[in-house]
Amino acid sequence: MKSMKRILGDTLLLIIGCCMVVPFIYMIITSLKVTYTAYNFSLSLSDITLANYIQIFREKNFMHYFFNSLVISMGGVMLSVTFSSLAGFAFAKKEFPGNEKLFFYMVMTLIIPSQVTMIPLYIIMRTLGWINSYQGLILPIPTAFGIFLMRQAILNIPNDLLDSARIDGCSDLRIFVQIILPLIRPAIITLSIFTFIGAWNEFLWPLIMTTNDSVRTLTVGLSTLGAQYTVNYGIIMAGATLTFLPSFIFYLLLQKQFVEGVTLSGMKG
């Protein structure tokens, strides 16, 4: 009976996995063809070509868009990891009035859709003169999710270990750098993956914040392909593939630590 349930479960997961892979296969194969309709799809390799990718790389702003996306994504990762780990340490191991309530209210902000805060956030950025700037695109990236993730990971560290370090004369900063950070490395990797993928694939906020090509990201820049090459769906899919690959490769390189980080962060609440 158990084996039958396992077979049915594995079969269901396989079917779901195949359904999720189909769009990616369609995107990659279509990107290798010059096609004038989105429904002209076949597995034939006779008309495979790299012309769409060559055309995109010939775009004068492509590498500039790529560099902007990389700077913004990596800047968001560093900012999110730094502040989330510091705040997580404070919420997990420091006793101060309103600790639990403040953390609760902070986590509750996760239920607010990002679209709701975009208008007031845009007004703030415009007042600061940060339209078309890296800081205007990087600073909104960290969220309460990172603090929640770091706090859950730090809660698993025994208090006796920290007390021993304090007896030896370690300051809170030294404890944080030399003890806390090495022990929560999987959680840091997990947060880095979430942050990088989210920042890399973000479209709406960079679209609002950029009015010229100076700091325009890859997702916004390549979206103009739809207007420039309306008849060739292949080049649109090639742009989508190039946008997708960096975040996918980033995840593949760190997937082992990602699983460990998710497990570690969920052990204690």
MOLINHU-V602461 format. One record per residue. N is the residue number from 1. SS is DSSP state (H for helix, E for strand, - for the rest). PSI is psi in radians with two decimals (* if undefined). Layout:
# MOLINHU-V602461
n->N ss->SS psi->PSI
n->N ss->SS psi->PSI
This chain:
# MOLINHU-V602461
n->1 ss->- psi->-0.78
n->2 ss->H psi->-0.69
n->3 ss->H psi->-0.66
n->4 ss->H psi->-0.74
n->5 ss->H psi->-0.68
n->6 ss->H psi->-0.71
n->7 ss->H psi->-0.77
n->8 ss->H psi->-0.70
n->9 ss->H psi->-0.78
n->10 ss->H psi->-0.67
n->11 ss->H psi->-0.76
n->12 ss->H psi->-0.76
n->13 ss->H psi->-0.65
n->14 ss->H psi->-0.73
n->15 ss->H psi->-0.79
n->16 ss->H psi->-0.74
n->17 ss->H psi->-0.74
n->18 ss->H psi->-0.71
n->19 ss->H psi->-0.61
n->20 ss->H psi->-0.48
n->21 ss->H psi->-0.50
n->22 ss->H psi->-0.83
n->23 ss->H psi->-0.61
n->24 ss->H psi->-0.68
n->25 ss->H psi->-0.76
n->26 ss->H psi->-0.77
n->27 ss->H psi->-0.80
n->28 ss->H psi->-0.79
n->29 ss->H psi->-0.73
n->30 ss->H psi->-0.58
n->31 ss->H psi->-0.33
n->32 ss->- psi->0.25
n->33 ss->- psi->2.62
n->34 ss->- psi->1.75
n->35 ss->- psi->2.50
n->36 ss->- psi->0.15
n->37 ss->- psi->2.49
n->38 ss->- psi->-0.28
n->39 ss->- psi->-0.02
n->40 ss->- psi->1.37
n->41 ss->- psi->2.30
n->42 ss->- psi->2.76
n->43 ss->- psi->0.10
n->44 ss->- psi->2.37
n->45 ss->- psi->0.14
n->46 ss->- psi->-0.52
n->47 ss->- psi->0.45
n->48 ss->- psi->2.38
n->49 ss->- psi->2.67
n->50 ss->- psi->0.24
n->51 ss->H psi->-0.64
n->52 ss->H psi->-0.74
n->53 ss->H psi->-0.68
n->54 ss->H psi->-0.73
n->55 ss->H psi->-0.71
n->56 ss->H psi->-0.77
n->57 ss->H psi->-0.36
n->58 ss->- psi->-0.25
n->59 ss->- psi->2.27
n->60 ss->- psi->-0.44
n->61 ss->- psi->0.03
n->62 ss->H psi->-0.91
n->63 ss->H psi->-0.54
n->64 ss->H psi->-0.75
n->65 ss->H psi->-0.74
n->66 ss->H psi->-0.77
n->67 ss->H psi->-0.75
n->68 ss->H psi->-0.80
n->69 ss->H psi->-0.70
n->70 ss->H psi->-0.77
n->71 ss->H psi->-0.80
n->72 ss->H psi->-0.76
n->73 ss->H psi->-0.83
n->74 ss->H psi->-0.65
n->75 ss->H psi->-0.71
n->76 ss->H psi->-0.68
n->77 ss->H psi->-0.85
n->78 ss->H psi->-0.73
n->79 ss->H psi->-0.77
n->80 ss->H psi->-0.79
n->81 ss->H psi->-0.74
n->82 ss->H psi->-0.97
n->83 ss->H psi->-0.60
n->84 ss->H psi->-0.71
n->85 ss->H psi->-0.67
n->86 ss->H psi->-0.80
n->87 ss->H psi->-0.67
n->88 ss->H psi->-0.68
n->89 ss->H psi->-0.74
n->90 ss->H psi->-0.78
n->91 ss->H psi->-0.54
n->92 ss->H psi->-0.64
n->93 ss->H psi->0.03
n->94 ss->- psi->2.38
n->95 ss->- psi->2.06
n->96 ss->- psi->2.70
n->97 ss->- psi->2.28
n->98 ss->- psi->0.27
n->99 ss->H psi->-1.00
n->100 ss->H psi->-0.72
n->101 ss->H psi->-0.76
n->102 ss->H psi->-0.73
n->103 ss->H psi->-0.71
n->104 ss->H psi->-0.83
n->105 ss->H psi->-0.61
n->106 ss->H psi->-0.76
n->107 ss->H psi->-0.57
n->108 ss->H psi->-0.37
n->109 ss->H psi->-0.28
n->110 ss->H psi->-0.37
n->111 ss->H psi->-0.14
n->112 ss->- psi->2.13
n->113 ss->- psi->2.45
n->114 ss->H psi->-0.48
n->115 ss->H psi->-0.48
n->116 ss->H psi->-0.61
n->117 ss->H psi->-0.04
n->118 ss->H psi->-0.69
n->119 ss->H psi->-0.90
n->120 ss->H psi->-0.60
n->121 ss->H psi->-0.68
n->122 ss->H psi->-0.70
n->123 ss->H psi->-0.71
n->124 ss->H psi->-0.81
n->125 ss->H psi->-0.67
n->126 ss->H psi->-0.69
n->127 ss->H psi->-0.65
n->128 ss->H psi->-0.16
n->129 ss->- psi->0.55
n->130 ss->- psi->0.23
n->131 ss->- psi->2.45
n->132 ss->- psi->0.82
n->133 ss->- psi->2.68
n->134 ss->H psi->-0.72
n->135 ss->H psi->-0.59
n->136 ss->H psi->-0.44
n->137 ss->H psi->-0.46
n->138 ss->H psi->-0.75
n->139 ss->- psi->-0.61
n->140 ss->- psi->-0.04
n->141 ss->- psi->-0.83
n->142 ss->- psi->2.47
n->143 ss->- psi->3.07
n->144 ss->H psi->-0.33
n->145 ss->H psi->-0.71
n->146 ss->H psi->-0.72
n->147 ss->H psi->-0.75
n->148 ss->H psi->-0.79
n->149 ss->H psi->-0.79
n->150 ss->H psi->-0.71
n->151 ss->H psi->-0.77
n->152 ss->H psi->-0.65
n->153 ss->H psi->-0.72
n->154 ss->H psi->-0.48
n->155 ss->H psi->-0.45
n->156 ss->- psi->-0.18
n->157 ss->- psi->2.19
n->158 ss->- psi->2.41
n->159 ss->H psi->-0.50
n->160 ss->H psi->-0.63
n->161 ss->H psi->-0.73
n->162 ss->H psi->-0.65
n->163 ss->H psi->-0.67
n->164 ss->H psi->-0.69
n->165 ss->H psi->-0.66
n->166 ss->H psi->-0.66
n->167 ss->H psi->-0.60
n->168 ss->- psi->-0.01
n->169 ss->- psi->0.23
n->170 ss->- psi->2.38
n->171 ss->- psi->2.94
n->172 ss->H psi->-0.66
n->173 ss->H psi->-0.73
n->174 ss->H psi->-0.67
n->175 ss->H psi->-0.74
n->176 ss->H psi->-0.80
n->177 ss->H psi->-0.77
n->178 ss->H psi->-0.32
n->179 ss->H psi->-0.95
n->180 ss->H psi->-0.94
n->181 ss->H psi->-0.79
n->182 ss->H psi->-0.58
n->183 ss->H psi->-0.41
n->184 ss->- psi->0.42
n->185 ss->H psi->-0.76
n->186 ss->H psi->-0.68
n->187 ss->H psi->-0.63
n->188 ss->H psi->-0.73
n->189 ss->H psi->-0.74
n->190 ss->H psi->-0.84
n->191 ss->H psi->-0.66
n->192 ss->H psi->-0.73
n->193 ss->H psi->-0.86
n->194 ss->H psi->-0.79
n->195 ss->H psi->-0.79
n->196 ss->H psi->-0.83
n->197 ss->H psi->-0.74
n->198 ss->H psi->-0.76
n->199 ss->H psi->-0.68
n->200 ss->H psi->-0.69
n->201 ss->H psi->-0.07
n->202 ss->- psi->2.35
n->203 ss->- psi->-0.82
n->204 ss->H psi->-0.83
n->205 ss->H psi->-0.81
n->206 ss->H psi->-0.58
n->207 ss->H psi->-0.68
n->208 ss->H psi->-0.68
n->209 ss->H psi->-0.24
n->210 ss->- psi->2.19
n->211 ss->- psi->-0.06
n->212 ss->- psi->-3.11
n->213 ss->- psi->0.03
n->214 ss->- psi->-0.77
n->215 ss->- psi->0.36
n->216 ss->- psi->2.40
n->217 ss->- psi->3.01
n->218 ss->H psi->-0.70
n->219 ss->H psi->-0.72
n->220 ss->H psi->-0.74
n->221 ss->H psi->-0.77
n->222 ss->H psi->-0.27
n->223 ss->H psi->-0.37
n->224 ss->- psi->-0.20
n->225 ss->H psi->-0.55
n->226 ss->H psi->-0.51
n->227 ss->H psi->-0.58
n->228 ss->H psi->-0.60
n->229 ss->- psi->1.20
n->230 ss->- psi->-0.44
n->231 ss->- psi->-0.34
n->232 ss->- psi->1.70
n->233 ss->H psi->-0.35
n->234 ss->H psi->-0.72
n->235 ss->H psi->-0.52
n->236 ss->H psi->-0.74
n->237 ss->H psi->-0.56
n->238 ss->H psi->-0.72
n->239 ss->H psi->-0.71
n->240 ss->H psi->-0.67
n->241 ss->H psi->-0.77
n->242 ss->H psi->-0.55
n->243 ss->H psi->-0.60
n->244 ss->H psi->-0.64
n->245 ss->H psi->-0.82
n->246 ss->H psi->-0.80
n->247 ss->H psi->-0.59
n->248 ss->H psi->-0.76
n->249 ss->H psi->-0.70
n->250 ss->H psi->-0.72
n->251 ss->H psi->-0.76
n->252 ss->H psi->-0.68
n->253 ss->H psi->-0.47
n->254 ss->H psi->0.30
n->255 ss->H psi->-0.59
n->256 ss->H psi->-0.83
n->257 ss->H psi->-0.51
n->258 ss->H psi->-0.81
n->259 ss->H psi->-0.74
n->260 ss->H psi->-0.70
n->261 ss->H psi->-0.71
n->262 ss->H psi->-0.73
n->263 ss->H psi->-0.79
n->264 ss->H psi->-0.71
n->265 ss->H psi->-0.35
n->266 ss->- psi->0.11
n->267 ss->- psi->-0.47
n->268 ss->- psi->2.43
n->269 ss->- psi->*
